[in-house]
Amino acid sequence: MGIPSADWLVRPIGPVDEAEVSAVLAERFGVTGTVHDLGSQQDRNYRVRTETGDYVLKIANPASDPAALRAQCAAVERLADAVSGLRLPRAHAGVDGEVVQRLSAGGVDLVCRLLDYVPGEPIMDSRYLAPPVVARLGELAGRVVAGLADFAGVEQERPQLWDLRNALTVVETLAPHLPDQERAARVLSASRAAHTLLEPFVDRLPVQVIHGDVTDNNVVCEPAAEGRRMPVGVIDFGDLGLGWTVAELAVTCASVLHHHGAGPASVLPAVRAFHAVRPLANEEVDALWPLVVLRTSVMVVSGQYDTLLDPGNSYASVALDREWAMFEAAVSVPAEVMTAQLRHALGRPSAQLLPVAEHTLLPGLPDDVASLDLSVSSEELHTGRWLAPDAETVLARATLTAGRTAVRTRHGEFRLTRTTVDDSVPAATCALGVELHLTGPAEIRAPWAGTVTRHGDTGVTLHTGGLDLLLDGVDAEVQPGPVVSGRWLGTVAAREGVRVLGIQLFRSCATGGRPPRFAPPELAAGWLEVCPDPTRLFLAPDVPSSAPDDAPVPARGAQQAVTETELLERREHSFATVQEHYFETPPQIERGWRHHLVDTRGRGYLDMLNNVTILGHGHPGLGEAVHRQWQRLNTNSRFHYASVVELSERLTGLLPAELDTVFLVNSGSEAVDLALRLAWAATGRQDVVAVEEAYHGWTYASDAVSTSIADNPNALASRPPWVHTVAAPNSYRGRHRGPQSRRYAPEAAARIRELADQGRPLAAFVCEPYYGNAGGMALPDGYLRHVYEATRDVGGLCVADEVQVGYGRLGSHFWGFEQQGVVPDIVTVAKAMGNGHPLGAVITRRDIADAYRTQGYFFSSAGGSPVSSVVGLTVLDALRDEDLQTNAREIGAYLRDRLLELAERHALIGAVHGSGLYLGVEFVRDRESLEPATEETAAICDRLRELGVIVQPTSDRQCVLKIKPPLCLTRRSADVFADALDDVLTHGW
């Protein structure tokens, strides 16, 4: 592959005077207009604005072959015919009919072309690229190579700098010239290792004409509805030439790697999308990542060299940091690991057999080796035990103390004990080896012949034909060198009374080094193929290497993605799809602790959404109380027992004295439904006034007064005739804003009186005392006082729906109605009342409750059961004992201040609503028109999930972040959320 450097070491062209450019345009193309230098690495590009349209004048480097430029124009025409809808820079012939025109500038003979200016914006920065954008890049690369598959218009007589078939030669030639020789050595070493991996395939890789530079800054984009820049066209065919077809994809993948938050796994959407358009052969998959490494290496050395040749070339110099970032990302994972990951992503995992063990690794080990369950579903890791640094050791010791002589961990398990919280980067949770804990000494023997080396004080590695057996925790006197199968290697070392042997297999990689002990979930499949399961080396053949059939088995490695997909498919088949799930591809959440959630891969999430679990997830006191009561008794409230009385008394004790009677139910929907029925019974009427844009439940009555079109697009049109609405008292975007919002109350009161005058006096007015569905917005001062007065003047009852806002969430008040200085006739509560247990209540006056007897009797099977009552009591105890209302007030105020500071820097934030830990961040596209940023909000939620934060949109416009975390939220977690949101708004979604 050696080529003379003079053929491709090209000096950048000097600047061309804009007056000369204008003269060329007029003389050669008959075009007049204004010109603007666009910059380039080696050529000169000028945007030309005319009255009839925009063009780009490309003045080629003197080294450019006019025939190659004509070929580029022909390739564009081929793609224009072959690929529909793709925006392309088509060439315009000069006045003499030729697309390539000659000119002289500064005494140098040059050539130029006039191309269509392709509308759209390139991705010139390093902002975050969402998976759909990355997929579109891969799709475009696939469509381009498919469109050029039989194009034969290129005669490539001399080697090209960017042809990856020449990559190693380019690096070896330019690396000695780099000013930073430490970096040069790294690039050279990585390139040689990649080339070694590539060599077996070079003669089998398909070759064709390729664009050679379908990258982030050589595509043009249009903004999608959510604000993401989606590629719709391809420009700059200057690197067109013969090359490996898969090199087109490698170039595209490399360009992804410098973007904010990108890592090797970020390219997978591009690979899948390319493969869907132009299927990759097995050898192309195996060659892809070595080519990515080579591409980034060439970019580093050529970029550095260009700045040496032309120090004033800002286009080249500003690219240096991102080119180095691409290289760093490309080599951050061994190419063999990424190749395995790519194969799994395309459904082509390779089967590599291990050598047969000729001797047991630990011949004295008993057959009954217990296995530790360290997975997310482990029964031994409740109440946050998994967060303790010594959790694994404690569990292992407990098992040994119980009488076992040995206990092992499981290979490929996503360990909960490795999960981190309040972390934007997923922790490495997938075990790539096992640990064996022993009560006594055990000898270790070589399972097969090989060569021994030592690492550290207690480390031994057995090398065998490209496979390494790594042992840590060995007292060994074996000398480095060849050993036969069965050779004594040492004994398991004792350290502080504990004997632990780490065992790991590793298929040697070209770059050398040792593997990590754990892999992040997104690369688990690749690492597990390179680090196979060593359990069979010490476990008897008839003993299962994973957990027994009756124990929960964590999904392993590459199979986990399939398991999650299959579970989602089963959900769609058996669970009514109208019961929607969060996120298009939801994580499988199987554990919660306080204000955090954990999925089956051990990814920890900050839960900023779950207003149901007001105490937090996995509350130990609540779990223990339920367990005790369930062992003792659970029945229904027709039986006489203490807890139902105690809960009723506690509830009435938290409310004004006149609200002295309790109904216990099992949900907020049932509570609101019952409240309306009580009003009907007490007043003998049915008409109800509800506030627009509100949600109250799904039963017949509660749904009838639910007016949110986000929950039901036909909410207003499908209301029964007894439901009447008043305007949502939205002081931010309603018809009365700011100080004018005081007008909502008299208007609502007038409507209530108008209905009475029309012969339809109210049974009830129902409203959330804090405007929840709008995103946690306070009602205008005095709103409920005016409306309640009007309601009572016409003989109606006032219902306060506290299902979302009650129980101290506001921080300043325990009940939302207290903030308005009123006392309702009926209060409904649920959600927080049971911390996730199905429990709700209706609290009212005795006379209203007694009126229900005219409708018969009331009974709720689960409402007020012994278990439910104990749940309710325990929640109230915890709220008091843990002072969670104070925490909501203090942490909520701190978080609100952080969000307001973000609003000063990010125009997308129109307003920050709410109080305590009942907050909302409203996104708008324009702060004057208040156009809702609905699609942006959904995309922001997706990106926040990637950063480890769970949050969702709310409001009828779905443009408000619903911020209702458990009340145990800490200041650190509040900062994590605010920082994550700042990251998304700064770097994109």
Secondary structure as the mmCIF struct_conf table of DSSP 4:
data_model
#
loop_
_struct_conf.conf_type_id
_struct_conf.id
_struct_conf.beg_label_comp_id
_struct_conf.beg_label_asym_id
_struct_conf.beg_label_seq_id
_struct_conf.end_label_comp_id
_struct_conf.end_label_asym_id
_struct_conf.end_label_seq_id
HELX_RH_3T_P HELX_RH_3T_P1 SER A 5 ASP A 7
TURN_TY1_P TURN_TY1_P1 TRP A 8 TRP A 8
HELX_LH_PP_P HELX_LH_PP_P1 ARG A 11 PRO A 15
HELX_RH_AL_P HELX_RH_AL_P1 GLU A 18 VAL A 24
HELX_RH_PI_P HELX_RH_PI_P1 LEU A 25 PHE A 29
STRN STRN1 THR A 34 ASP A 37
BEND BEND1 GLN A 41 ASP A 43
STRN STRN2 ARG A 44 ARG A 49
BEND BEND2 GLU A 51 THR A 52
STRN STRN3 ASP A 54 ILE A 59
HELX_LH_PP_P HELX_LH_PP_P2 ALA A 60 ASN A 61
TURN_TY1_P TURN_TY1_P2 PRO A 62 ALA A 63
HELX_RH_AL_P HELX_RH_AL_P2 PRO A 66 ALA A 82
BEND BEND3 VAL A 83 VAL A 83
TURN_TY1_P TURN_TY1_P3 SER A 84 GLY A 85
STRN STRN4 ARG A 87 ARG A 87
STRN STRN5 ALA A 91 HIS A 92
TURN_TY1_P TURN_TY1_P4 VAL A 95 ASP A 96
BEND BEND4 GLY A 97 GLY A 97
BEND BEND5 VAL A 99 VAL A 100
STRN STRN6 GLN A 101 ALA A 105
TURN_TY1_P TURN_TY1_P5 GLY A 106 GLY A 107
STRN STRN7 VAL A 108 ASP A 116
HELX_LH_PP_P HELX_LH_PP_P3 TYR A 117 PRO A 119
BEND BEND6 GLY A 120 GLY A 120
STRN STRN8 GLU A 121 GLU A 121
BEND BEND7 ASP A 125 ASP A 125
HELX_RH_AL_P HELX_RH_AL_P3 PRO A 131 GLY A 147
TURN_TY1_P TURN_TY1_P6 LEU A 148 ASP A 150
BEND BEND8 ARG A 158 ARG A 158
TURN_TY1_P TURN_TY1_P7 LEU A 161 TRP A 162
HELX_RH_3T_P HELX_RH_3T_P2 LEU A 164 ASN A 166
HELX_RH_AL_P HELX_RH_AL_P4 ALA A 167 LEU A 174
HELX_RH_3T_P HELX_RH_3T_P3 ALA A 175 HIS A 177
BEND BEND9 PRO A 179 PRO A 179
HELX_RH_AL_P HELX_RH_AL_P5 GLN A 181 LEU A 198
HELX_RH_3T_P HELX_RH_3T_P4 GLU A 199 PHE A 201
TURN_TY1_P TURN_TY1_P8 VAL A 202 ARG A 204
BEND BEND10 LEU A 205 LEU A 205
STRN STRN9 VAL A 207 ILE A 210
BEND BEND11 GLY A 212 GLY A 212
HELX_RH_3T_P HELX_RH_3T_P5 ASP A 216 ASN A 218
STRN STRN10 VAL A 219 PRO A 223
TURN_TY1_P TURN_TY1_P9 ALA A 225 GLU A 226
BEND BEND12 GLY A 227 GLY A 227
STRN STRN11 ARG A 229 VAL A 234
TURN_TY1_P TURN_TY1_P10 GLY A 238 ASP A 239
STRN STRN12 GLY A 241 TRP A 244
HELX_RH_AL_P HELX_RH_AL_P6 THR A 245 VAL A 256
TURN_TY1_P TURN_TY1_P11 LEU A 257 HIS A 258
BEND BEND13 HIS A 259 HIS A 259
TURN_TY1_P TURN_TY1_P12 HIS A 260 GLY A 261
HELX_RH_3T_P HELX_RH_3T_P6 PRO A 264 VAL A 267
HELX_RH_AL_P HELX_RH_AL_P7 LEU A 268 VAL A 277
BEND BEND14 ARG A 278 ARG A 278
HELX_LH_PP_P HELX_LH_PP_P4 PRO A 279 ALA A 281
HELX_RH_AL_P HELX_RH_AL_P8 ASN A 282 LEU A 309
TURN_TY1_P TURN_TY1_P13 PRO A 311 GLY A 312
HELX_RH_AL_P HELX_RH_AL_P9 SER A 314 SER A 317
TURN_TY1_P TURN_TY1_P14 VAL A 318 ALA A 319
HELX_RH_AL_P HELX_RH_AL_P10 LEU A 320 ALA A 330
TURN_TY1_P TURN_TY1_P15 VAL A 331 VAL A 331
BEND BEND15 SER A 332 VAL A 333
HELX_RH_AL_P HELX_RH_AL_P11 ALA A 335 ALA A 345
TURN_TY1_P TURN_TY1_P16 LEU A 346 GLY A 347
HELX_LH_PP_P HELX_LH_PP_P5 LEU A 353 ALA A 357
BEND BEND16 GLU A 358 HIS A 359
BEND BEND17 LEU A 361 LEU A 362
TURN_TY1_P TURN_TY1_P17 PRO A 363 GLY A 364
BEND BEND18 ASP A 367 ASP A 367
STRN STRN13 ALA A 370 SER A 371
BEND BEND19 SER A 375 SER A 375
TURN_TY1_P TURN_TY1_P18 VAL A 376 SER A 377
TURN_TY1_P TURN_TY1_P19 GLU A 379 GLU A 380
TURN_TY1_P TURN_TY1_P20 HIS A 382 GLY A 384
HELX_RH_3T_P HELX_RH_3T_P7 ARG A 385 LEU A 387
BEND BEND20 ALA A 388 ALA A 388
TURN_TY1_P TURN_TY1_P21 PRO A 389 ASP A 390
HELX_RH_AL_P HELX_RH_AL_P12 ALA A 391 THR A 401
TURN_TY1_P TURN_TY1_P22 ALA A 402 GLY A 403
BEND BEND21 THR A 405 THR A 405
STRN STRN14 ALA A 406 ARG A 408
TURN_TY1_P TURN_TY1_P23 HIS A 411 GLY A 412
STRN STRN15 GLU A 413 PHE A 414
HELX_RH_3T_P HELX_RH_3T_P8 LEU A 416 ARG A 418
BEND BEND22 VAL A 421 ASP A 422
BEND BEND23 SER A 424 VAL A 425
STRN STRN16 CYS A 430 ALA A 431
BEND BEND24 LEU A 432 GLY A 433
STRN STRN17 VAL A 434 LEU A 438
BEND BEND25 THR A 439 GLY A 440
STRN STRN18 GLU A 443 ARG A 445
BEND BEND26 PRO A 447 TRP A 448
STRN STRN19 GLY A 450 HIS A 455
TURN_TY1_P TURN_TY1_P24 GLY A 456 THR A 458
STRN STRN20 GLY A 459 THR A 464
TURN_TY1_P TURN_TY1_P25 GLY A 465 GLY A 466
STRN STRN21 LEU A 467 ASP A 472
BEND BEND27 GLY A 473 GLY A 473
STRN STRN22 VAL A 474 ASP A 475
HELX_LH_PP_P HELX_LH_PP_P6 VAL A 478 GLN A 479
BEND BEND28 PRO A 480 PRO A 480
STRN STRN23 GLY A 481 VAL A 483
TURN_TY1_P TURN_TY1_P26 SER A 485 GLY A 486
STRN STRN24 TRP A 488 VAL A 492
HELX_LH_PP_P HELX_LH_PP_P7 ALA A 493 ALA A 493
STRN STRN25 ALA A 494 ARG A 495
TURN_TY1_P TURN_TY1_P27 GLU A 496 GLY A 497
STRN STRN26 VAL A 498 ARG A 507
TURN_TY1_P TURN_TY1_P28 ALA A 510 THR A 511
HELX_LH_PP_P HELX_LH_PP_P8 ARG A 514 PRO A 516
BEND BEND29 ARG A 517 ARG A 517
STRN STRN27 PHE A 518 ALA A 519
HELX_RH_3T_P HELX_RH_3T_P9 PRO A 521 LEU A 523
HELX_RH_AL_P HELX_RH_AL_P13 ALA A 524 VAL A 530
BEND BEND30 CYS A 531 CYS A 531
HELX_RH_3T_P HELX_RH_3T_P10 THR A 535 LEU A 537
TURN_TY1_P TURN_TY1_P29 PHE A 538 PHE A 538
BEND BEND31 LEU A 539 LEU A 539
TURN_TY1_P TURN_TY1_P30 PRO A 541 ASP A 542
BEND BEND32 VAL A 543 VAL A 543
BEND BEND33 SER A 545 SER A 546
TURN_TY1_P TURN_TY1_P31 ASP A 549 ASP A 550
BEND BEND34 ALA A 551 ALA A 551
STRN STRN28 ARG A 556 ARG A 556
TURN_TY1_P TURN_TY1_P32 GLY A 557 ALA A 558
HELX_RH_AL_P HELX_RH_AL_P14 GLN A 559 SER A 574
BEND BEND35 PHE A 575 PHE A 575
TURN_TY1_P TURN_TY1_P33 THR A 577 VAL A 578
BEND BEND36 GLN A 579 GLN A 579
BEND BEND37 TYR A 582 THR A 585
STRN STRN29 ILE A 589 TRP A 593
STRN STRN30 ARG A 594 ARG A 594
TURN_TY1_P TURN_TY1_P34 HIS A 595 HIS A 595
STRN STRN31 HIS A 596 ASP A 599
TURN_TY1_P TURN_TY1_P35 THR A 600 ARG A 601
STRN STRN32 GLY A 604 ASP A 607
BEND BEND38 MET A 608 LEU A 609
BEND BEND39 VAL A 612 VAL A 612
BEND BEND40 ILE A 614 LEU A 615
STRN STRN33 HIS A 617 HIS A 617
TURN_TY1_P TURN_TY1_P36 GLY A 618 GLY A 618
HELX_RH_AL_P HELX_RH_AL_P15 PRO A 620 ARG A 632
TURN_TY1_P TURN_TY1_P37 SER A 637 ARG A 638
BEND BEND41 PHE A 639 PHE A 639
HELX_RH_AL_P HELX_RH_AL_P16 ALA A 642 GLY A 653
TURN_TY1_P TURN_TY1_P38 LEU A 654 LEU A 654
BEND BEND42 LEU A 655 LEU A 655
TURN_TY1_P TURN_TY1_P39 ALA A 657 GLU A 658
STRN STRN34 THR A 661 VAL A 665
BEND BEND43 ASN A 666 SER A 667
HELX_RH_AL_P HELX_RH_AL_P17 GLY A 668 THR A 683
BEND BEND44 GLY A 684 GLY A 684
STRN STRN35 VAL A 688 VAL A 691
TURN_TY1_P TURN_TY1_P40 GLU A 692 GLU A 693
BEND BEND45 TRP A 698 THR A 699
HELX_RH_AL_P HELX_RH_AL_P18 TYR A 700 ALA A 704
TURN_TY1_P TURN_TY1_P41 VAL A 705 VAL A 705
TURN_TY1_P TURN_TY1_P42 ILE A 709 ASP A 711
TURN_TY1_P TURN_TY1_P43 PRO A 713 SER A 718
TURN_TY1_P TURN_TY1_P44 PRO A 721 TRP A 722
STRN STRN36 VAL A 723 VAL A 726
TURN_TY1_P TURN_TY1_P45 SER A 731 ARG A 733
BEND BEND46 GLY A 734 HIS A 736
HELX_RH_3T_P HELX_RH_3T_P11 GLY A 738 ARG A 743
HELX_RH_AL_P HELX_RH_AL_P19 TYR A 744 ASP A 757
TURN_TY1_P TURN_TY1_P46 GLN A 758 GLY A 759
BEND BEND47 ALA A 763 ALA A 763
STRN STRN37 ALA A 764 CYS A 767
BEND BEND48 PRO A 769 TYR A 770
STRN STRN38 TYR A 771 TYR A 771
TURN_TY1_P TURN_TY1_P47 GLY A 772 GLY A 775
BEND BEND49 GLY A 776 GLY A 776
STRN STRN39 MET A 777 MET A 777
HELX_LH_PP_P HELX_LH_PP_P9 ALA A 778 PRO A 780
TURN_TY1_P TURN_TY1_P48 ASP A 781 GLY A 782
HELX_RH_AL_P HELX_RH_AL_P20 TYR A 783 ASP A 793
TURN_TY1_P TURN_TY1_P49 VAL A 794 GLY A 795
STRN STRN40 LEU A 797 ASP A 801
TURN_TY1_P TURN_TY1_P50 VAL A 803 LEU A 810
BEND BEND50 GLY A 811 SER A 812
BEND BEND51 PHE A 814 TRP A 815
HELX_RH_AL_P HELX_RH_AL_P21 GLY A 816 GLN A 819
TURN_TY1_P TURN_TY1_P51 GLN A 820 GLY A 821
BEND BEND52 ASP A 825 ASP A 825
STRN STRN41 ILE A 826 VAL A 829
HELX_RH_3T_P HELX_RH_3T_P12 LYS A 831 GLY A 834
TURN_TY1_P TURN_TY1_P52 ASN A 835 GLY A 836
BEND BEND53 HIS A 837 PRO A 838
STRN STRN42 GLY A 840 THR A 844
HELX_RH_AL_P HELX_RH_AL_P22 ARG A 846 ALA A 851
HELX_RH_3T_P HELX_RH_3T_P13 TYR A 852 GLN A 855
BEND BEND54 SER A 861 ALA A 862
TURN_TY1_P TURN_TY1_P53 GLY A 863 GLY A 864
HELX_RH_AL_P HELX_RH_AL_P23 PRO A 866 ASP A 881
TURN_TY1_P TURN_TY1_P54 GLU A 882 ASP A 883
HELX_RH_AL_P HELX_RH_AL_P24 LEU A 884 ARG A 905
TURN_TY1_P TURN_TY1_P55 ALA A 907 LEU A 908
STRN STRN43 ILE A 909 SER A 915
TURN_TY1_P TURN_TY1_P56 GLY A 916 LEU A 917
STRN STRN44 TYR A 918 PHE A 923
STRN STRN45 VAL A 924 VAL A 924
BEND BEND55 ARG A 925 ARG A 925
TURN_TY1_P TURN_TY1_P57 ARG A 927 SER A 929
STRN STRN46 PRO A 932 PRO A 932
HELX_RH_AL_P HELX_RH_AL_P25 THR A 934 GLU A 946
TURN_TY1_P TURN_TY1_P58 LEU A 947 GLY A 948
STRN STRN47 VAL A 949 ILE A 950
STRN STRN48 GLN A 952 THR A 954
TURN_TY1_P TURN_TY1_P59 SER A 955 GLN A 958
STRN STRN49 VAL A 960 ILE A 963
TURN_TY1_P TURN_TY1_P60 LEU A 967 CYS A 968
HELX_RH_AL_P HELX_RH_AL_P26 ARG A 971 HIS A 987
#
